[in-house]
């Protein structure tokens, strides 16, 4: 595993701790909608079956668990992609 400099961040999880089904549910939505728009469009709450703050929290926990991450080589700073760890863990 390559060394990555970490930037501390606080409160992006909207005060929700990680819940049991959030990682698989969020990863599935991320794959089905081809990216981070699964968490930012108007239908995110319906798609994930949770409230607006929980949608933000699921997106945060996917990044914190290294399931998704910033896509390398993309000019768009909001471009995210699946990590190798995320693919191995949740791709089935």
Wavefront OBJ file of the C-alpha trace (Angstrom):
o trace
v 0.000 0.000 0.000
v 1.338 3.415 -0.921
v 1.747 6.137 1.665
v -0.886 8.828 1.478
v -0.681 12.066 3.376
v -3.892 12.377 5.376
v -5.792 15.580 5.889
v -7.814 15.524 9.098
v -11.470 16.365 8.707
v -14.208 16.684 11.236
v -18.009 16.559 11.194
v -18.473 15.561 7.552
v -20.315 12.481 8.765
v -23.197 14.710 9.924
v -22.813 13.147 13.440
v -23.998 9.741 12.187
v -21.829 6.773 13.008
v -21.298 4.114 10.364
v -24.361 1.889 10.006
v -24.399 -1.769 9.013
v -25.768 -1.563 5.463
v -24.430 1.817 4.372
v -21.230 0.692 2.656
v -22.832 -1.900 0.342
v -25.878 0.307 -0.296
v -23.762 3.365 -1.059
v -21.317 1.425 -3.231
v -24.191 -0.059 -5.246
v -25.703 3.395 -5.797
v -22.266 4.753 -6.744
v -21.760 2.010 -9.347
v -25.302 2.141 -10.736
v -25.249 5.921 -11.205
v -21.649 6.038 -12.404
v -20.261 8.264 -9.717
v -20.766 10.803 -7.007
v -23.949 12.153 -8.588
v -25.704 9.294 -6.799
v -25.277 11.367 -3.641
v -25.858 14.854 -5.003
v -28.859 14.707 -7.312
v -32.486 15.304 -6.324
v -33.282 11.588 -6.064
v -30.469 10.609 -3.679
v -32.763 10.404 -0.658
v -35.236 8.197 -2.512
v -32.507 6.012 -4.039
v -30.821 5.367 -0.701
v -33.942 5.399 1.449
v -32.539 7.837 4.016
v -32.697 11.546 4.782
v -30.535 14.275 3.236
v -28.022 14.370 6.090
v -27.664 10.599 6.017
v -26.946 10.727 2.269
v -24.018 13.036 3.033
v -22.931 10.714 5.807
v -22.979 7.628 3.561
v -20.854 9.467 1.003
v -18.408 10.455 3.754
v -18.150 6.917 5.174
v -17.521 5.438 1.718
v -14.533 7.742 1.398
v -13.363 7.208 4.984
v -13.479 3.411 4.543
v -11.473 3.718 1.294
v -14.308 2.196 -0.747
v -14.338 5.171 -3.118
v -11.762 7.898 -3.562
v -10.742 10.822 -5.700
v -10.066 9.624 -9.217
v -6.464 10.137 -10.209
v -5.685 11.947 -13.423
v -9.065 13.699 -13.563
v -9.274 17.471 -13.968
v -12.638 17.599 -12.215
v -11.987 17.883 -8.470
v -15.313 16.166 -7.782
v -14.406 13.064 -9.803
v -14.524 9.920 -7.694
v -13.798 6.323 -8.530
v -13.866 2.903 -6.958
v -10.724 1.980 -5.072
v -9.097 -1.442 -5.505
v -10.087 -2.201 -1.906
v -13.702 -1.253 -2.615
v -13.833 -3.401 -5.730
v -12.377 -6.390 -3.898
v -14.652 -6.010 -0.887
v -18.010 -5.080 -2.434
v -17.972 -5.822 -6.156
v -19.882 -9.105 -5.902
l 1 2 3 4 5 6 7 8 9 10 11 12 13 14 15 16 17 18 19 20 21 22 23 24 25 26 27 28 29 30 31 32 33 34 35 36 37 38 39 40 41 42 43 44 45 46 47 48 49 50 51 52 53 54 55 56 57 58 59 60 61 62 63 64 65 66 67 68 69 70 71 72 73 74 75 76 77 78 79 80 81 82 83 84 85 86 87 88 89 90 91 92
